[in-house]
Amino acid sequence: MWDEIAIAISQVTGQKFTIGQQRAQTGGCINETMTVSDRDRHFFVKTNRANCLEMFMAEAIALQQIYATQTMRVPQPICWGTTGETAYLVMENLNLGGSQNWDAMGRKLAAMHHVTSDRGFGWDRHNTIGATPQVNDWTKDWLDFWINHRLGFQIKLARRKGWRCPIAESQVYDVIPALFADYQPQPAMVHGDLWGGNVGFADGEPVIFDPALYYGDHEVDLAMTELFGGFPAQFYQAYQASYPLDVGYHRRKTLYNLYHILNHFNLFGGSYGLQASRMMQAIVK
């Protein structure tokens, strides 16, 4: 397998690459991760089952599109494909760590969020949030998109896994329009899965990775940065200076983070189901 991956790297880069060292990396919940090197060059490789190739393709295209905006730095994809029963994605290897410029992280994320689409909300292809399918059919109305392709999709999956909530799904949908009474979201390029584990710094420069890219309300990314914490005050101050948040954001962020908590229940089970139920109760109240 690794010989075939080395050949693919050689063909794409135009320079022969022979793997001299492999080092397993930690932190991935969905894929196996490894760094490979030939002393001079280092690459970061994700692997999974062969049927995950579409997932890797979507990630590679998302990274290419973010890179093309010249806003946020991302690891550039090198090549992807299958070998035997394994799918792989090879990317630029970034040495993360060292100094952290959170002001720059806030400014650059705001710049990425100013990238828009005249097609509405969605993306050119479906992708995944973790290992869960994420439907990105283009939709002109944001509430239709969020209810049908985000929240409703996760609720259906959760019910199949045995989740039961004392709040009826329809009650949540009924109150959603009131949360947007004075706010009309514009399509923004969003990371889609922006928690602390998907950001870092390379030589002090902000980096984002593992995108679940689509065009949506820019508030979805900000809401998720608050879900698990790890983003300091200077990040939010710099973001607000470049892209001020609407005053109703604090009433909508629970709605946006419900999507991720339901997804965590669908992926990992456990207490995430109870947390989702509590969030639904809070939204209705």
N, C-alpha and C positions, 0 to 999 in steps of 0.2 A: 504493500500500500504506500509506504513512505517513498519508495523509489519512484512510483508513478506521480506522486505529488511533487517530488523534486524535479521530475521531467517537465511537469506543467509549469512550475515556477521558471525553469530555464527557458521554456518556449516563450512565455509572456514577457519576461524581462530581457530576453536576448543575450543572457549571460549564463553560462553553465553553473548550475547550483547542485552541489552534492551535500547531503545532510551529514554533518560531522558530529553534531550534538543535538540531543532532544531533551527538553526539560518540561515536565508536566506543570501546569499552572492551576491554581486553586481559585475558587470563587464562582465558577459557572454552575448554575442550577439545572440547565437544560442540556448543554453540550459538554463534550470533553474538549479541553483546551491544552495547547502545547506550544512552546516556542522551539523553533528549529534554526540551526545556524551552520554556516560553513567557515566559521571564524570571522570572516569579513562582513557577512550579511546575516541579519536576523529577521525572521518572519514569525507572525503569530497565526496559529492554525486552529480552527474549530472543526470538530468532526462529530458526526451523528449517523443515524441509520440512512441508508440510501434514499429512502422516501422523504427525507428532510431537505433534499436539494432545492426545492422551490422556496423553502424558508431561507436558505442561505442566499439564493439568488435575489430575493426581495431585500435582504439586509445589505447585500453588496450594492444594489441599485440605489437604495436609500442613502448609503454612505457617499456614493458618487454624486448624488443630487445635492446633499448638504455641502459637500466639498465645493461643488460648482458655484454655490452662493458666495463663497469667500467670506463667510461670517464666522461660524464655529469650526474649529479644527476637529477632524475626525481621522481615525486610522484608514488609510486608503486601501481599498480592496485590490488584491493582486490577481487572483484567479479562484475559480470554484469549479466543482464537478463531482463525479463519482468514481470510485475505484472499488470494484467488487461490491460488497454490501455496505459500503461506507460513503457518505457524502462529506465533502470538505469545503472549507472556505479559508483561503490564505489572505492575510492582511499585513499591512505595514506593522512592524512591532515598535510600539512607543514605550520609552522608558518613563513610566509614570512615577511621580513622587517629587520630593523637593519642595520648593517654594510654591505658594498658592495665591494666585491673584484673583480673588473673588469679585473684585470690582470689574475686571475684564470679563469674567464669566457672565456677570449680569448684563453688561453692555452687549456682548457678542450674542447672547441668547436673544436679547431684544431685537438685535439686527436680523437674526434668522427668522424671528416671528414676523418681521415686516415683509418677508417674502410671501407673496400671496398667489392665488390662482383664480382665473376668471371662470373656471369650470364649477366652482362651488366647493363643497366639503367632500373630502374623500381622497382617493389616490388612484394612480393608473393600474394598480394591481393589489390583490389581497396580500396580507402578510400575517404576522403572528405577534401576539403579546405574550412573552414567554413561549410556551408551546401551544397556546390556545389560538385558533384561527381568529383573524381580525378582518372583518368584511369592510371594504372601502369603496363600495359603489358610489359614484358621484351623485351628490344630492344638493339641491339648491337651498333647501331649508335646513338650518342647523338643528332645530329641535327634532325634525323627522330623522335626521341622520343619527343624532345621539340616542333617541329612543329605540329606533329599529336596528341600528348596526352596532351600538355599543351596549347600552344598559339592558335592553330587552334580550339581546343575544346572550349576554352573560347570565341573566336571570333564568332563561330557558335551560342553559347548561347546568346551572346550580340545582334547579328543581329535578333534573334527571339524576343528579348525584344525591338526592334525598334531602336537599335543603328546604326547610319550611319556615316561612316568616309570618308573624302575626299581622303584618300590614299587607293588605292586598296590593298587588302590582299596580292596579288601576288607580289607586289612591295617590301613588307617587307620580304617575303620569298626569293626573289631574292638577297637581300643584306646580308642575314644572313651568307652564307658561307664566305664572305670576313671578317666578324668579327672573324672568327675562322681560318684564313689562317695560322697562326703560333702557333696555340694552339689546343691541343687535350685533352679534359677533360677526367678524369678518374672517374669511378663510386665511389661516396663517400656517406656514410650514412648522409643524410641531414634531418634537422628538417622539412623543407618545408614551414613553416609559421612563420618565426623567426622575429617577430616585438617585440617592447618593452613590449607589454602586455602579451607576452608568456614567459617572463624570470623573474627571481627574485632571491632572496638570502634568505637562511634559515640558521641562525646562521653564517652568512658571507659566506656560501658555495653557489656557483652558482647553480641555478636550472632552467631547461627548462620544459615546459609543453604544452599541447594542440598540439601535433605534427601532421603534415600532411606528415608522413615519406615516403621516397623512396630513392633509390640510384640515384644520379644525380651529376652534376657539383657542386663542393663545393662553387663555386661563387654565386649560387642562394641564399644561406643563407646570405652571406655577403651583397649582393645587397639589400635584404629586410631589413637588419638592418639599411640601410641608407634611406629607403623609407619614414619612418615616424619619424626617428630620435630617440634620447634617449640613444644612445650608446656612451660613452665618448672615447676620443682619446686613453686612456690606454688600452681599449679593443682591438682596431685595432692594436696597437703596439705589444701587447702580441700575438695576433693571427699571425701577420706577422712574428714574430720571430720564431714561431713554424711551420707555413705553409705559406711561402711567396706567395703572389698573383702574377699571371702573369701580365706583363705590359699592356696587352690588356683588363684587367678587367674593366677599366673605360669606355671603348667603348661598353662593353657588358651589363653593369648593367641596362641600360634603357630597353634593350630587356627582361631581366629577370623580372624586376619590372612591365613591361607591363602586364604580366600574372596576377599579383595581383591587379592591377588597374582595369583590365577587370573583374576580379572576384568580386571586390567591386561594380562595376556597376551592375553586374548580381545579386548581393545580395541586394544592397541598392539603386541603380539607381542614380539620381541626377547628380552632376557635374563630377562624375567619368568618364562618357562617353566622355566629352570634354577633360578631362585630358588624356584619352587613345588615342584620336585622335591626340593630340599634341605629345604624345610620339611616335606614329607611324610615324608622319612627321619627328621627330628628328632622328629616326632610318634610314629612307630612305635617309635623307640628309647626 
